[in-house]
């Protein structure tokens, strides 16, 4: 993670949780607002100053149609100094426990100093650099080892400890199910991309030419040919969620890498050969662009709508109960839901609880 910058957002958006020790196995938490990479977001975002953002939000309240690009709720990182970034991180702390011991890849030391923290933080669990969502940090390597072991055991038992939500173009069918399709990395053009392996042999797995990949999913709401989908990965692989969704003939809104693998004939989607498709800006139907108050020329600015919403840390050592950490989606995500007529409620968390019983 040292080569990745995690962007921090203010308000009730995304939570970053730092886990450290009070005694070595005691979990303390530092919750801040965090999301996708500094670099990727800063390059793609067309953001207005804070005063303009406030005025535009007033327009939204008065019922005027506003594109998510006009009010994405993301600061202009490219125009901020290093000190301003650190101050943004520090100001985004919404919950802090065990402050005397608490202590965030390149900005973590500065944040540690800003918050007057004594111990070095390291990443335990984080979403992909282009996703928004939770980041779990720790100052105790022994606690980190227990948490990592818990995640490994959960994968072996096919339990889900991480829950994502995504806005998809297209609705997966059936509305709930499991995608069990192996994946591999392959050079396509000048890029190394992930492709599905539909009929792997035991030899493919032995030679590590393919890896088993499983994703459970559930459609939480659907409207206007789009859906809000809960995604529960049972395995880990680069771009697992985007590639598995493409196999189900739908793509994540804002996915400018794998969305090109879907074509349409008379309005019916079909999968193109993954090995022959070069990534390109996602193309949407005119009716969907109108709902989002966009035109196709603006699509390259749309961030991927994939959010790590929930992490569950199983009990370990002296901690007798599981720790559940949740994060609300960012402003652009919730605005998209409003424009598409999709509703996010407690159904995602409820479905997880039912699955655990």
N, C-alpha and C positions, 0 to 999 in steps of 0.2 A: 504493500500500500504506500511505500515511501514515494513512489512516482506518481501517486494520485493525490489530487487536492479535492477535499470534500467541501462543497459549498454550504455555507451556513445561512439559513433563512430566519428572519425574525417573525415573531408572532406565534400563532398556534398552528404551525405548519408541520415540520418534521422534527422528530426528537432524536438526539444523539445521546446514547447512554454510556457512561463510563463506569466500568465495574472495577473496583479496587478492594483492597483488604482493610478491615479494621483489625481483627485478628486475621490470620492468613486466609481463612475460608469465609469470612464475613463479606457480604456483598454490599458495597455502598454505591450510590448512583449519582452521576452528574448528567442532567438532561439538558441538551441544547437543541437548537433547531438546525437541521442539516439536510443536505440533498445531494444532487449529482455533482460531478467534478467541476472545480473552479474553471479549468481550462476549457472543457467542452461547452459548458453553459455560457461562459463569458463570450466565446466566439460566436455562438448561435443566437444569443438573445438580443432583442431590439428593445432595450429597456428605457423607460422615461425616468427623470428624477423623481424624488420622493413627493415633492409638492404636487407634481402633475399626476402621480399615481393617486394621491388623496382626492384630487378633484375628479379624476375619472371614476373612482369608486363612488363618489357622490352621484355621478350620472347614472351608474348602474342601479343605485338605490331608487332613482326617480323613474326607473323602468326603461331607460334607453338601451338599445341594442349595442353592445360593446364586444368587439372581438377579444379573445383571450390574449392576443398579442399586445393590445392596448393597455391591458392591466394584468400582467402576468404575476405580479407580486415578487419579482426577483430583483435584487439590487444590481447596479452596474459595477461588477467586480473589476472590469478592465480599467476603470477610472479611479479606483481606490488605491491608496498607498498601503504598504505592508502594515503600518501601524493602525490604519483605519480598518483593515481586515481583522486584525487581532481584536480591536475594540468591538467590532461587530460580533465576533465569536463570544467575547466576554459578556456583551450585553444580551446575547441570546440565551444565556443560562436561565432556565425557568425553574430548575429544582436542583438543589445541592445538598448532599448529605456528607457528614464527616469531613468538614472543611479543613481541619487541621492537617489531615494526611492527603487530601485530594489533590490530586493533581489533574492538550489534545494533540504526520509525516512532515512536512517542512514547516508548517505553522504551529504544530503542537508545542514546541519549546517556547514560542512567543506567547501562546495562550497560557501555558503553565506559569510563565512569569507574570503575565497580566493578572491572573487570578491568584497570584502569590501561592502557588502550589509547589510542593517539594519533590514529588516523584514523577518519573518519566512514564508517559502513557504509551500503550501499544494497541493495535487493532486486533480485536478478537473476531468480530463478525461485521461484515459490511455488505451493502448492496453493490451491484455493478456500478462503475463510475458514471454511466449515463442514466441510471435510475435515480429516483428520489427515494428517501426512506431512512430507516434506522441505521445507525452505526454504533456498534458495541465496543467499548474501550475498556482496558484494564490496566492496573498498575502492579498487579500480583501475577507472576508467571505461573504459580501453582494453581491459583484460581482459574486462570486462562486454560491450563491443561485439563482441569476438571470439566470446564464448559465445552472444550473441543471434544473431549471423550464422550460427553453426553450427546453431542450432535452426531458423532460417528455411530454410537449405539442406536440412536433414533433412526438413522438411515438404514441400519441393518434390520431393524424391526419394522421398517416402512412406516414410521411415525413422522408427522410433519411438525417441525418446530418453527418454520418460517412461513409466513403467509403474505402473498403479494396481491395487489388489486391492479387491474389494467382496464383501460378503455379500448375496446377492439372495434375495428371496422369489419363488420360481419358478425354474425352470431354463431358460436359453436353449436354443433348438433351431434349428439343429444345435449340437453341443457346441463347435464352433469355427467362426469365420467373420468376415465383415466387414459392418458396418452402414454403408451409404452413403445417408443420407437428409438432405436439406437442412434447415436450421433458420432460424427467424426469431423476432424478439421481437414480442409483441403484448400490448396492454392487455386484461386479463381481470379484470372487476370493478374493483377499485382497485389491482391489481398488474400490473406488467409482467413477463410470463412468456415462456418459450421454447416454441414449438410446432413440430411437424414440418411440412415442406412436401413432400408425397409426389410431386407431379408438377410440379416447377418448369419454367418456360420460360427460354430464354436471356435474355429481357427481364427476368425476375425478378432474375437475377443482375446484369445491367447496371444496373438501377435500384436495386440493393442492397436488394431486397425479400426476398431469401433469400440464404443463404450455404451453400456446400458444406460438408458435415460428414461425416467418416469415422471410424469406430472399429473397430479389430480387437479381438476378444475370444476367450477360451478358458476353458472350464469346467475348473477344476483339481480340484474335488471336488463331489459332490452327495449330499445325504441329507435326509430328512424334508421333501421338497418345497422345499428351499433349496439354494443353491449358493455355492461360493467361486469367483469369476470374476476372471480377469486381464483388464484393460482397457488397450488401447494406442491412445490417441487420435492420429490423424494430422493433425488440424486443431484449431484452438482456437475455442471458443464457450462462452458462459455456459451452465452446466448441461448440457453436451453429453452426458456419460456417463449421467446420470439419464434424460434424454429418450430417448436411443437405447435404453437398456435397457427402458423402458416400451413402446417399439415392438415389442420382442421378447417382450412379455407377461410381464415380470418387473420388479420394482422393487427398489431398494436398501433394505435394512433400515434404518429410521430416516429415510427420505425422507418428510417431512411436507408436501411441496409437490407433487410429480408423481405420487406413488403413487395419488392419488385418481382418476387417469385410467384405471385398470384396474377393470373390474367383473367380476362372475362370474354365470354362469347354470348351475345344476346342477353347480357346482364347476369349470366351464370358464371361464378368463379371456378377456376381450375388451376391446378399446380403446374407451373412450368418446370422444366428440368433444372434442378438447383445448380448443377455443375456449369450451366451455360448462361446464368443470369448475373449481370453485373449490378452492384448496388446503385440505386438512384433515389432521388427525392420521391417520397410517397405521393401517389396520384390519387385524388379523391373525385367522386362524382360531383357534378355541379350542384345537385340538391343538397349534398352534405356540406359542401363549401359554403353555401348560402346559410345553412343553419349555424355554422361556425363564424359567419361574417368574415370570410376569407376569400381570396382568389388563389389560384394554383401557384402564382409567382411568389406568394408568401409562405408556401408550405415548408420550405427548407428551414424556416425559423421555428417551426413547431417542435417542442421537445417531446421525447418519448413519454407516453402516459403509462408508466409502469412504476409502481410504488411499493416498496417494502413496508408493509403496514404493521406487521406484528411479529415479535420474536418471543418464544417461550423458552426459558432456561429451566431445565429439569432440576429437581432437588439433588443436592450432593453434599456429602460430609455432614456438617452441622446444620445445613439449611434444609429444613424438613419439607418445605412446600415449594412448588414451582414459582418462578418469577415471570410475570407476563408484562411485556413492554409494547406499547402501541404508539403509533404516530399518525396524526391526521394528514391527509394529502395536502399538497401545496395549493396556492390560490389558483394557478392556471388549471390544475386538475379539477378542482371543484367548479370552476367557471365553465369548463367544458361539459361537465355533467349537467349543469343548468341549461346550457344551450341545446344539448341533445335530449333533454327531458329524462335523464337518468337519475336514479335516487340511490344514495348510499346511506344505509342505516346499520343497525346492529346485526343484520343477517349473517355477515361474514363471520363475526366472532361467535355467533350462536351455532353456526354450522360446524365450527371447529370444536366447540364444547360437546356437541352431539356425537361427533366422530370419536372423541376421546372416551366417551362413556361406554 
